[in-house]
Amino acid sequence: DTGVSQNPRHKITKRGQNVTFRCDPISEHNRLYWYRQTLGQGPEFLTYFQNEAQLEKSRLLSDRFSAERPKGSFSTLEIQRTEQGDSAMYLCASSPIAVPSTDTQYFGPGTRLTVL
Amino acid sequence: GEDVEQSLFLSVREGDSSVINCTYTDSSSTYLYWYKQEPGAGLQLLTYIFSNMDMKQDQRLTVLLNKKDKHLSLRIADTQTGDSAIYFCAEAVGGFKTIFGAGTRLFVKA
């Protein structure tokens, strides 16, 4: 399977702990996105990478959140000092740079975070 | 501001057509998308339409775009029980950022 993969699929943690999620995009895709989805809502944009450069960050991404894509391949999303409000599904997506670009995004299955 | 709105629920009988509607706010959107999400699964792109098009047809799916009213619709012909899912409308804003609606839950009754 050459789709977008995310690990872990589920994470349960206690409030105040740090968590890190990993996303492996489709191998030839240059663009990588992180979203957060809460129950009954659509995905909310968090941040976007083109290769290793983080080009855009949402206001939703507080200073407790950090994302990296060090070699332009996989990406990690870290949440420090987790709060109960961080409980959500964290989605990763990737897209190729194509001409013309439709920016079609391919989504992974998500990591479901529960903060107790 | 950036906002995408959809009705929350739609219920149809198997074999009927389903029409899911969406309104968006950013007139500079280049592409508009419809994604499908089934329980426990990731989002799957169904179709997209470029902002200079009025209509796009892809098998059972027909997308209509009214740019003047910023209205997008997805019609599913001959709806099947396997079409039961959440359908998200989304717009590409500023080149890379995609704004999603809250999703329309489609229930198909056998």
Interface residues (C-beta under 8 A of the other chain):
Chain A: V4 R31 Y33 Y35 G40 Q41 G42 P43 E44 F45 Y48 Q50 L55 E56 L91 A93 T102 D103 T104 Q105 Y106 F107 G108 P109 G110
Chain B: V4 Y31 Y33 Y35 A41 G42 L43 Q44 L45 Y48 F50 F88 A90 A92 G95 F96 K97 T98 I99 F100 G101 A102 G103
